[in-house]
């Protein structure tokens, strides 16, 4: 067995490994991995692999991630896309590759790694890899067509993710319109400066990052909207329309506001034209965003009813970094902070 850091020159071996576990999805696409691993403005992915007889059989991946911590930019990574070929599981590759990765992180001055593991892997991160769970994200839902949601879930629920849904154009009215990263750059930068002052810990959402994350990404389509008052941006909504477990979902991937008085009801009523069954989102509970979404008809799903709990875990690599990074109440996190949506 050969353990090494992957050079990312040829992604075919990585997609072949992914196909051993996933029959479909972006992770088996070389175009998608080229975007995710090589074009990230924060830096190229760090990928460590195990090779057996010229075949990749296990991988551990972290993606560089900038974080604003108490108004200072620090360097982190996001853990994602951990895979071991079914025929090679149970040999400890997960732990060995992870420790090689985090040794490299410490050498390169990376301050922390954040992860959003599923139920199958969370215990491994906590018990074997020195991560701590700092909290769980709330799931917010706004029902549009409750009956169809139930029927679709029962009839098609075994199919986790389906096709992208075409957006019926939204009328631009009452202060809401399409958000353009080029023409709106100046207004957005002013908005972002104010926004990050309000939150002790928030991931980078510069225009450079937004372009990479939501515009340049292959195989996905996002809709970007802005809310304006007096010619200034006071809110941003980034949406993805997709079939999930048989339901036509509007995923509010990112939602940032500066004022709880923002009226988003017109925006959501316009989105109904796309014949959605429901909207889903996650934002921290004690925020303006949560208050605005509650007023718009979103409700917090009790955790015992959630099919998937949204764990948030962290491993510190820099002992000198503030302990506040593990204070979940200081974080602003949305679906846009990781790669599932």
C-alpha positions in Angstrom: 0.0 0.0 0.0 1.2 3.4 -0.9 0.2 6.5 1.1 0.8 9.9 -0.6 -0.6 13.4 -1.2 -2.4 13.5 -4.6 -1.1 16.0 -7.0 -4.5 16.8 -8.6 -3.0 16.6 -12.1 -5.2 13.6 -13.1 -8.6 13.4 -11.5 -9.6 10.2 -13.2 -8.4 8.0 -10.3 -10.4 10.1 -7.8 -13.6 9.8 -9.8 -13.1 6.1 -10.3 -12.7 5.7 -6.5 -15.9 7.8 -6.0 -17.8 5.5 -8.3 -17.0 2.6 -6.0 -19.3 4.2 -3.5 -21.6 6.6 -5.4 -23.6 5.6 -8.5 -24.3 9.2 -9.4 -23.7 12.8 -8.2 -21.2 15.5 -8.7 -18.4 13.7 -6.9 -18.0 11.3 -9.9 -17.6 14.2 -12.3 -14.0 15.3 -13.3 -15.4 18.8 -14.2 -16.9 19.2 -10.7 -13.8 18.0 -8.9 -11.6 20.3 -11.1 -13.8 23.2 -9.9 -13.9 22.1 -6.3 -10.3 21.0 -5.8 -8.3 23.3 -8.1 -10.2 26.6 -8.6 -11.2 27.5 -5.1 -9.9 31.1 -4.5 -8.8 30.1 -1.0 -6.4 27.5 -2.4 -6.2 24.0 -3.9 -7.7 21.0 -2.0 -5.4 18.9 0.1 -6.0 15.3 -0.9 -4.2 12.3 0.7 -4.8 8.8 -0.8 -4.0 5.2 -0.5 -3.0 3.3 -3.6 -3.0 -0.4 -4.2 -1.8 -2.0 -7.4 -2.1 1.4 -9.3 -5.7 1.8 -8.0 -6.8 4.5 -5.5 -8.6 2.7 -2.7 -9.1 5.5 -0.1 -9.0 9.3 0.1 -9.2 12.0 2.7 -9.9 15.6 1.5 -9.9 19.0 3.1 -10.7 22.2 1.2 -9.1 25.6 2.1 -11.5 27.9 3.8 -11.1 31.5 4.9 -12.8 32.6 8.1 -13.5 36.0 9.7 -12.8 35.5 13.4 -13.5 38.6 15.5 -12.7 40.8 12.4 -9.5 39.0 11.6 -9.1 36.6 8.6 -7.8 33.2 9.6 -7.0 30.1 7.6 -9.0 26.9 7.9 -10.1 23.9 5.9 -13.4 22.1 5.3 -13.4 18.3 5.6 -15.4 16.6 2.9 -15.6 13.7 0.4 -14.0 11.0 2.6 -14.2 7.7 0.7 -12.8 4.2 1.1 -13.4 1.5 -1.5 -15.8 -1.1 -0.1 -13.2 -3.8 -0.5 -10.7 -2.0 1.6 -12.7 -0.8 4.5 -12.0 -1.6 8.1 -8.2 -1.3 7.7 -7.8 2.1 9.4 -7.1 4.1 6.3 -9.6 6.8 7.4 -7.6 7.6 10.5 -4.1 7.3 8.9 -5.0 9.6 6.0 -6.6 12.1 8.3 -3.6 12.3 10.6 -1.3 12.8 7.5 -3.7 15.6 6.4 -3.8 17.4 9.7 0.0 17.1 10.1 0.2 18.9 6.8 -2.3 21.5 8.0 -0.2 22.3 11.1 2.9 22.6 8.9 1.2 25.0 6.5 -0.2 27.2 9.3 -3.8 26.1 9.0 -5.7 27.2 12.1 -8.6 24.7 12.2 -10.7 22.3 10.3 -14.5 22.3 10.3 -16.8 19.4 9.2 -20.4 18.6 8.8 -20.4 14.8 9.1 -23.4 12.5 8.6 -24.6 10.1 11.3 -22.4 7.2 10.0 -19.2 9.1 10.3 -19.6 11.6 13.2 -18.5 9.2 15.9 -15.3 8.4 14.0 -14.4 12.1 13.8 -15.0 12.6 17.5 -13.4 9.4 18.8 -10.5 9.0 16.5 -9.6 12.4 15.0 -9.7 14.8 17.9 -12.7 16.7 16.7 -15.2 18.2 19.0 -18.9 18.8 18.3 -19.7 22.4 18.9 -23.4 22.3 18.0 -26.1 21.3 15.6 -27.7 23.5 12.9 -31.5 24.0 13.0 -33.6 22.9 10.0 -36.1 25.5 9.0 -39.0 24.7 6.7 -41.7 26.7 5.0 -44.5 24.5 3.6 -46.1 25.6 0.3 -48.0 22.4 -0.7 -48.1 20.1 2.4 -50.3 17.4 0.8 -48.1 17.1 -2.3 -45.0 17.1 -0.1 -46.3 14.0 1.8 -47.4 12.2 -1.3 -44.2 12.9 -3.1 -42.1 11.8 -0.1 -44.0 8.6 0.2 -43.9 7.7 -3.5 -40.4 8.9 -4.3 -38.6 9.3 -1.0 -36.1 6.5 -1.7 -34.6 8.8 -4.4 -32.6 11.3 -2.2 -31.7 13.8 -4.8 -33.4 14.4 -8.2 -33.2 16.9 -11.0 -32.7 20.6 -10.8 -35.9 22.6 -11.1 -36.3 25.5 -13.5 -37.1 28.8 -11.9 -40.1 30.7 -13.2 -38.8 34.4 -13.4 -39.4 36.4 -10.3 -41.0 39.8 -10.7 -38.6 42.5 -9.5 -40.7 44.6 -7.1 -40.8 45.9 -3.5 -37.0 46.2 -3.2 -36.1 42.7 -4.4 -34.2 42.0 -7.7 -31.6 39.8 -9.2 -28.1 40.2 -7.6 -25.3 40.7 -10.1 -21.8 40.2 -8.7 -20.3 42.6 -11.2 -22.6 45.5 -11.4 -23.6 45.2 -7.6 -20.0 44.7 -6.4 -19.6 48.1 -4.8 -23.0 47.9 -3.0 -22.3 44.3 -1.9 -18.8 45.1 -0.5 -20.4 47.8 1.7 -23.1 45.3 2.8 -20.5 42.6 3.5 -18.3 45.0 5.6 -21.4 45.7 7.8 -22.5 42.1 8.0 -19.2 40.6 9.2 -19.0 43.3 11.9 -22.2 41.9 13.3 -21.0 38.3 13.6 -17.9 37.2 15.6 -17.4 34.2 13.4 -18.4 34.0 9.7 -17.0 32.3 6.6 -15.6 34.4 3.8 -18.4 35.7 1.5 -16.3 38.1 -0.6 -17.4 38.6 -4.2 -14.5 36.4 -5.3 -15.8 33.5 -3.1 -19.4 34.0 -4.2 -18.4 33.9 -7.9 -16.6 30.6 -7.4 -19.2 29.0 -5.1 -22.4 30.0 -6.9 -21.6 31.2 -10.5 -18.6 29.1 -11.7 -19.7 25.8 -10.2 -20.6 23.1 -12.8 -23.6 20.8 -12.6 -25.6 23.2 -10.3 -27.6 26.4 -10.9 -28.1 29.0 -8.2 -30.3 32.1 -8.2 -29.0 35.2 -6.5 -31.2 37.9 -5.2 -30.8 41.2 -3.3 -33.0 43.3 -1.1 -32.5 47.0 -1.3 -33.7 50.0 0.8 -32.7 53.5 -0.3 -30.3 52.2 -2.9 -28.3 50.1 -0.4 -28.3 46.3 -0.2 -29.8 45.2 3.1 -30.2 41.5 2.3 -29.0 38.7 0.1 -30.8 35.4 -0.7 -29.2 32.6 -2.7 -31.5 29.9 -3.9 -31.2 26.5 -5.4 -34.3 24.7 -6.7 -34.0 20.9 -6.6 -36.0 17.7 -6.1 -35.1 16.2 -2.8 -36.7 12.9 -1.6 -39.4 13.4 -4.2 -40.3 16.9 -3.2 -39.9 20.1 -5.2 -37.7 22.1 -2.8 -36.5 25.6 -2.8 -33.2 25.5 -0.8 -32.3 28.8 0.7 -28.6 28.1 0.5 -27.5 31.5 1.8 -29.5 34.2 3.5 -28.0 37.4 5.0 -29.7 40.5 6.3 -28.9 43.7 8.1 -32.5 44.6 9.1 -35.4 42.6 10.6 -37.8 45.0 8.9 -37.1 43.4 5.5 -40.3 42.2 3.8 -39.5 38.9 2.1 -43.1 37.8 1.7 -43.4 39.1 -1.8 -40.2 37.3 -2.7 -41.4 33.9 -1.4 -44.9 34.4 -3.0 -43.2 35.0 -6.3 -41.2 31.8 -6.0 -44.5 29.8 -5.6 -44.8 30.2 -9.4 -42.2 27.5 -9.8 -44.7 25.1 -8.2 -42.5 24.2 -5.2 -43.7 22.0 -2.4 -41.6 23.6 0.4 -38.6 25.7 1.2 -35.7 24.6 3.5 -33.0 26.7 5.2 -30.6 26.8 8.1 -29.5 29.9 10.0 -28.5 30.3 13.6 -31.5 30.7 15.9 -30.4 33.9 17.7 -30.0 36.0 14.5 -31.9 38.6 12.4 -32.1 36.0 9.7 -34.0 33.6 11.9 -36.4 36.3 12.9 -37.1 37.3 9.3 -37.7 33.8 8.2 -40.0 33.1 11.1 -42.1 36.1 10.1 -42.2 34.7 6.5 -43.7 31.4 7.7 -40.7 29.2 8.3 -40.7 27.0 11.4 -37.9 25.1 13.1 -38.2 21.3 12.8 -37.9 19.5 16.2 -34.6 17.6 16.1 -36.2 14.3 16.9 -38.2 14.6 13.6 -35.1 15.4 11.5 -34.1 12.6 9.1 -30.6 13.9 9.2 -29.1 15.9 12.1 -26.8 18.7 11.1 -23.7 18.2 13.2 -21.0 20.8 13.3 -17.5 19.6 14.4 -14.1 21.4 14.7 -10.5 20.4 15.2 -8.1 23.1 16.2 -4.6 22.9 14.7 -3.3 26.2 16.1 -3.2 26.1 19.9 -2.9 29.9 20.0 -6.2 30.5 18.1 -9.0 31.9 20.3 -11.1 29.3 22.1 -14.1 31.3 20.9 -13.9 29.4 17.7 -15.6 26.5 19.5 -18.4 28.7 20.8 -21.3 27.7 18.6 -23.3 30.8 19.5 -20.8 33.0 17.9 -20.9 31.3 14.5 -23.0 32.3 11.5 -23.5 29.2 9.4 -25.8 28.4 6.5 -26.1 25.6 3.9 -23.7 27.7 1.8 -20.9 26.9 4.2 -20.6 23.3 3.1 -20.9 21.4 -0.2 -24.1 19.4 0.0 -26.2 22.2 -1.4 
